[in-house]
Amino acid sequence: MVSSPPHSLNLLRILLTHSYCTDLQFAAPLSVGAFIKWSLARLVNDQGGRGFLGWEAYKDFKNAEKGILRVMNYLNVRVVLIALSFPGTARGFQPKSCTMYLIARLPSGNGRLLYVRSLPTSLASSSMLMEGRLYRASLLSLFSSIAAHSGKNGMPPRRLASLFSPYIFGLVDDQNFDQTYDEWQRATDATEHIILSYVRFIAFRSPVSTC
């Protein structure tokens, strides 16, 4: 669970809510990315380390997906029928795995950093309410939008994962280069897995946001 100084969490929440939507249109992408990383780097978990997603939570999510795959392989006769009914399951993956087996099982504050259904009405501006627009504000929605334009911006899920995984999972201090590199690779693999699982979830619900 995140137990960071209030100012760090507030800065991140401000960035991920409607207050700065207009300003962000005029900000340089590198500046926005740097600000997000600066904020995430100041989150402290309940064990006194960096990162807001623990490895146990990720392992439970990964094992849950493996369990679904094993069941579907056992029932391979039904796989085609299931895939036709639920496009996200074409390769045996449950399209809601990300929200069901990961985000829903995290402490609420940590889960909201990754994904929220929509901006609460109390935080929405009057113009948003009049136009019926409630923004999804989370890291995963931002990552999916960036990845949707990867052909132009050169930021596919793998590259996003490599840049942000140390802030999501954290890295252990005082390790040698090889140990830190191996840990970073592990965190990058896990973050890419989560991003792709989220993209599958969004594709199941509606087209990926590109705004």
KOLVEXSE-209753 format. One record per residue (C-alpha): y negated, z negated, x; residue number from 1; residue in one letter. Coordinates in Angstrom, 3 decimals, padded with zeros to 6 digits, m for minus. Each point is the difference from the previous one (the first is absolute). Example, Ala and Ser with C-alpha at 12.3 -4.5 7.8 and 13.67 -1.06 7.14 Angstrom:
BEGIN
Y 004.500; Z m007.800; X 012.300; resi 1; resn A
Y m003.440; Z 000.660; X 001.370; resi 2; resn S
This chain:
BEGIN
Y 000.000; Z 000.000; X 000.000; resi 1; resn M
Y m003.473; Z 000.863; X 001.290; resi 2; resn V
Y m002.096; Z m003.048; X 000.899; resi 3; resn S
Y m002.980; Z 001.650; X 001.687; resi 4; resn S
Y m003.645; Z m001.053; X 000.122; resi 5; resn P
Y m001.662; Z 000.917; X m003.331; resi 6; resn P
Y m002.529; Z 002.373; X 001.585; resi 7; resn H
Y 002.726; Z 002.300; X 001.371; resi 8; resn S
Y 001.785; Z 000.280; X m003.330; resi 9; resn L
Y m003.282; Z 000.491; X m001.846; resi 10; resn N
Y m001.076; Z 002.829; X 002.299; resi 11; resn L
Y 003.304; Z 001.786; X m000.502; resi 12; resn L
Y m000.073; Z m000.480; X m003.766; resi 13; resn R
Y m003.561; Z 001.344; X m000.154; resi 14; resn I
Y 001.081; Z 003.118; X 001.865; resi 15; resn L
Y 002.987; Z 000.535; X m002.308; resi 16; resn L
Y m001.935; Z m000.473; X m003.245; resi 17; resn T
Y m002.522; Z 002.129; X m001.844; resi 18; resn H
Y m003.096; Z m001.540; X 001.623; resi 19; resn S
Y 000.069; Z 002.341; X 002.991; resi 20; resn Y
Y 001.531; Z 003.114; X m001.573; resi 21; resn C
Y m003.307; Z 001.871; X 000.130; resi 22; resn T
Y m000.887; Z m001.187; X 003.499; resi 23; resn D
Y 003.401; Z 000.970; X 001.356; resi 24; resn L
Y m000.673; Z 003.628; X m000.904; resi 25; resn Q
Y m002.700; Z 000.046; X 002.675; resi 26; resn F
Y 001.831; Z m002.069; X 002.636; resi 27; resn A
Y 001.750; Z 001.594; X 002.950; resi 28; resn A
Y 003.800; Z m000.191; X m000.407; resi 29; resn P
Y 000.374; Z m001.617; X 003.426; resi 30; resn L
Y m002.473; Z m002.710; X m000.994; resi 31; resn S
Y 001.895; Z m000.744; X m003.208; resi 32; resn V
Y 003.311; Z m000.149; X 001.858; resi 33; resn G
Y m001.468; Z m002.260; X 002.674; resi 34; resn A
Y m001.379; Z m002.364; X m002.628; resi 35; resn F
Y 003.353; Z m000.233; X m001.785; resi 36; resn I
Y 001.799; Z m000.718; X 003.271; resi 37; resn K
Y m002.648; Z m002.566; X 000.973; resi 38; resn W
Y 000.516; Z m001.817; X m003.309; resi 39; resn S
Y 003.809; Z 000.152; X 000.112; resi 40; resn L
Y 000.011; Z m001.249; X 003.593; resi 41; resn A
Y m001.635; Z m003.220; X m001.181; resi 42; resn R
Y 002.600; Z m000.852; X m002.620; resi 43; resn L
Y 002.148; Z m002.961; X 000.985; resi 44; resn V
Y 003.357; Z m000.649; X m001.670; resi 45; resn N
Y 001.450; Z m003.379; X m000.959; resi 46; resn D
Y 001.780; Z m000.221; X 003.352; resi 47; resn Q
Y m003.244; Z 000.328; X 001.920; resi 48; resn G
Y 000.696; Z 003.558; X 001.145; resi 49; resn G
Y m001.438; Z 003.391; X m000.820; resi 50; resn R
Y 001.214; Z 002.300; X m002.741; resi 51; resn G
Y 000.435; Z m000.611; X m003.709; resi 52; resn F
Y 003.460; Z 001.517; X m000.558; resi 53; resn L
Y 002.966; Z m001.952; X 001.343; resi 54; resn G
Y 003.177; Z 001.536; X 001.361; resi 55; resn W
Y 002.204; Z m001.931; X m002.427; resi 56; resn E
Y m001.798; Z 001.556; X m002.971; resi 57; resn A
Y 000.385; Z 003.462; X 001.520; resi 58; resn Y
Y 003.701; Z m000.547; X 000.754; resi 59; resn K
Y 000.604; Z m001.059; X m003.618; resi 60; resn D
Y m001.757; Z 003.171; X m001.176; resi 61; resn F
Y 001.975; Z 002.202; X 002.402; resi 62; resn K
Y 003.311; Z m001.616; X m000.975; resi 63; resn N
Y m000.824; Z 000.415; X m003.692; resi 64; resn A
Y m000.517; Z 003.732; X 000.537; resi 65; resn E
Y 003.259; Z 000.229; X 001.952; resi 66; resn K
Y 001.772; Z m001.747; X m002.851; resi 67; resn G
Y m001.306; Z 002.586; X m002.458; resi 68; resn I
Y 001.150; Z 002.820; X 002.284; resi 69; resn L
Y 003.482; Z m001.481; X 000.272; resi 70; resn R
Y 000.294; Z m000.265; X m003.771; resi 71; resn V
Y m001.228; Z 003.561; X m000.513; resi 72; resn M
Y 002.361; Z 001.351; X 002.654; resi 73; resn N
Y 002.856; Z m001.776; X m001.756; resi 74; resn Y
Y m001.103; Z 001.559; X m003.259; resi 75; resn L
Y m000.696; Z 003.391; X 001.584; resi 76; resn N
Y 001.118; Z 001.806; X m003.125; resi 77; resn V
Y m003.100; Z m001.327; X m001.742; resi 78; resn R
Y m002.483; Z 000.628; X 002.823; resi 79; resn V
Y m000.993; Z 003.467; X m001.213; resi 80; resn V
Y m000.583; Z m001.261; X m003.530; resi 81; resn L
Y m002.065; Z m002.928; X 001.236; resi 82; resn I
Y m002.048; Z 002.239; X 002.293; resi 83; resn A
Y m000.785; Z 002.299; X m002.900; resi 84; resn L
Y m001.216; Z m002.937; X m002.062; resi 85; resn S
Y m001.927; Z m001.697; X 002.828; resi 86; resn F
Y m001.361; Z 002.431; X 002.613; resi 87; resn P
Y m000.562; Z m002.739; X 002.585; resi 88; resn G
Y 003.735; Z m000.695; X 000.158; resi 89; resn T
Y 000.914; Z 003.491; X 001.251; resi 90; resn A
Y 001.361; Z m001.459; X 003.262; resi 91; resn R
Y 001.234; Z m003.216; X m001.568; resi 92; resn G
Y m003.182; Z m002.070; X 000.353; resi 93; resn F
Y m001.297; Z m002.029; X m002.923; resi 94; resn Q
Y m003.612; Z 001.129; X m000.527; resi 95; resn P
Y m001.190; Z m003.528; X m000.803; resi 96; resn K
Y 001.626; Z m001.669; X 003.011; resi 97; resn S
Y m003.331; Z m000.623; X 001.719; resi 98; resn C
Y m001.479; Z m001.950; X m002.897; resi 99; resn T
Y 003.209; Z m001.628; X m001.257; resi 100; resn M
Y 001.606; Z m001.126; X 003.250; resi 101; resn Y
Y m002.978; Z m000.478; X 002.303; resi 102; resn L
Y m003.429; Z m000.449; X m001.562; resi 103; resn I
Y 001.191; Z m001.987; X m003.016; resi 104; resn A
Y 001.736; Z m002.492; X 002.300; resi 105; resn R
Y m002.964; Z m000.625; X 002.290; resi 106; resn L
Y m002.559; Z m002.783; X m000.498; resi 107; resn P
Y m002.593; Z 001.373; X m002.395; resi 108; resn S
Y m002.802; Z 000.221; X 002.563; resi 109; resn G
Y 002.155; Z 001.876; X 002.479; resi 110; resn N
Y 001.343; Z 002.356; X m002.650; resi 111; resn G
Y m003.496; Z 000.866; X m001.225; resi 112; resn R
Y m000.961; Z 001.200; X 003.467; resi 113; resn L
Y 002.811; Z 002.571; X m000.218; resi 114; resn L
Y m000.177; Z 000.955; X m003.670; resi 115; resn Y
Y m001.760; Z m000.896; X m003.242; resi 116; resn V
Y 000.503; Z 001.715; X m003.341; resi 117; resn R
Y m003.719; Z 000.420; X m000.588; resi 118; resn S
Y m003.294; Z m001.702; X 000.657; resi 119; resn L
Y m000.437; Z m002.970; X m002.388; resi 120; resn P
Y m002.482; Z 000.679; X m002.788; resi 121; resn T
Y m002.139; Z m002.901; X 001.210; resi 122; resn S
Y m000.570; Z 001.827; X 003.320; resi 123; resn L
Y m000.599; Z 003.452; X m001.447; resi 124; resn A
Y m003.535; Z 001.319; X m000.347; resi 125; resn S
Y m001.432; Z 000.901; X m003.384; resi 126; resn S
Y 000.033; Z 003.711; X 000.887; resi 127; resn S
Y 003.707; Z m000.211; X 000.810; resi 128; resn M
Y 000.737; Z m001.674; X m003.299; resi 129; resn L
Y m002.058; Z 002.576; X m001.900; resi 130; resn M
Y 001.832; Z 002.836; X 001.722; resi 131; resn E
Y 003.361; Z m001.716; X m000.354; resi 132; resn G
Y 000.553; Z m000.127; X 003.766; resi 133; resn R
Y 001.732; Z m002.993; X 001.585; resi 134; resn L
Y 000.709; Z 000.669; X 003.663; resi 135; resn Y
Y 003.243; Z m000.914; X 001.694; resi 136; resn R
Y m001.171; Z m001.847; X 003.084; resi 137; resn A
Y 002.547; Z m000.753; X 002.683; resi 138; resn S
Y 001.104; Z 000.958; X 003.480; resi 139; resn L
Y 002.949; Z 002.024; X m001.257; resi 140; resn L
Y m002.139; Z 002.007; X m002.407; resi 141; resn S
Y m002.404; Z 000.720; X 002.864; resi 142; resn L
Y 002.864; Z 001.022; X 002.298; resi 143; resn F
Y 001.533; Z 002.282; X m002.648; resi 144; resn S
Y m003.335; Z 001.721; X m000.597; resi 145; resn S
Y m000.515; Z 000.580; X 003.725; resi 146; resn I
Y 003.575; Z 001.251; X 000.461; resi 147; resn A
Y m000.465; Z 002.420; X m002.898; resi 148; resn A
Y m002.584; Z 001.813; X 002.178; resi 149; resn H
Y 002.009; Z m000.253; X 003.224; resi 150; resn S
Y m000.084; Z 003.770; X 000.445; resi 151; resn G
Y m003.766; Z m000.243; X 000.504; resi 152; resn K
Y m000.512; Z m003.473; X 001.446; resi 153; resn N
Y 003.119; Z m000.169; X 002.181; resi 154; resn G
Y 000.972; Z m003.404; X m001.438; resi 155; resn M
Y 003.548; Z 000.165; X m001.408; resi 156; resn P
Y 001.773; Z m003.255; X m000.970; resi 157; resn P
Y 001.483; Z m000.437; X 003.487; resi 158; resn R
Y m003.372; Z 000.064; X 001.718; resi 159; resn R
Y m001.538; Z m002.339; X m002.575; resi 160; resn L
Y 002.925; Z m002.351; X 000.509; resi 161; resn A
Y m000.407; Z 000.056; X 003.776; resi 162; resn S
Y m003.686; Z m000.943; X m000.301; resi 163; resn L
Y 000.268; Z m002.741; X m002.627; resi 164; resn F
Y 003.454; Z m001.533; X 000.505; resi 165; resn S
Y m001.222; Z m002.618; X 002.540; resi 166; resn P
Y m002.477; Z m001.284; X m002.597; resi 167; resn Y
Y 002.541; Z m000.044; X m002.840; resi 168; resn I
Y 002.940; Z m001.575; X 001.838; resi 169; resn F
Y m001.821; Z m001.491; X 002.966; resi 170; resn G
Y 001.117; Z 000.031; X 003.635; resi 171; resn L
Y 001.233; Z m002.976; X 002.004; resi 172; resn V
Y m002.390; Z m001.085; X 002.745; resi 173; resn D
Y 000.904; Z m000.422; X 003.655; resi 174; resn D
Y 002.785; Z 002.580; X 000.212; resi 175; resn Q
Y 000.418; Z 002.607; X 002.702; resi 176; resn N
Y m000.776; Z 003.652; X m000.617; resi 177; resn F
Y 003.553; Z 001.080; X m000.857; resi 178; resn D
Y 000.482; Z m002.838; X m002.491; resi 179; resn Q
Y m003.345; Z 000.668; X m001.679; resi 180; resn T
Y 000.691; Z 003.741; X m000.146; resi 181; resn Y
Y 003.426; Z m000.560; X m001.598; resi 182; resn D
Y m001.524; Z m002.371; X m002.555; resi 183; resn E
Y m002.757; Z 002.503; X m000.785; resi 184; resn W
Y 002.575; Z 002.769; X m000.502; resi 185; resn Q
Y 001.986; Z m002.243; X m002.332; resi 186; resn R
Y m003.118; Z m000.870; X m002.001; resi 187; resn A
Y m001.012; Z 003.676; X m000.123; resi 188; resn T
Y 003.411; Z 001.012; X m001.370; resi 189; resn D
Y m000.233; Z m002.704; X m002.655; resi 190; resn A
Y m003.576; Z 000.879; X m000.991; resi 191; resn T
Y 000.855; Z 003.695; X m000.284; resi 192; resn E
Y 002.967; Z m000.918; X m002.207; resi 193; resn H
Y m002.297; Z m002.015; X m002.286; resi 194; resn I
Y m002.610; Z 002.770; X m000.206; resi 195; resn I
Y 002.624; Z 002.615; X m000.876; resi 196; resn L
Y 001.523; Z m002.328; X m002.585; resi 197; resn S
Y m003.439; Z m000.471; X m001.554; resi 198; resn Y
Y m000.659; Z 003.757; X m000.019; resi 199; resn V
Y 003.333; Z 000.455; X m001.783; resi 200; resn R
Y m001.077; Z m002.605; X m002.555; resi 201; resn F
Y m003.360; Z 001.739; X m000.590; resi 202; resn I
Y 001.676; Z 003.407; X m000.285; resi 203; resn A
Y 002.339; Z m001.484; X m002.598; resi 204; resn F
Y m002.949; Z m001.304; X m002.050; resi 205; resn R
Y m002.591; Z 002.719; X 000.556; resi 206; resn S
Y m001.261; Z 002.442; X 002.670; resi 207; resn P
Y m001.128; Z m001.646; X 003.237; resi 208; resn V
Y m003.696; Z m000.838; X 000.000; resi 209; resn S
Y m002.020; Z 002.199; X 002.348; resi 210; resn T
Y m003.462; Z m001.315; X m000.769; resi 211; resn C
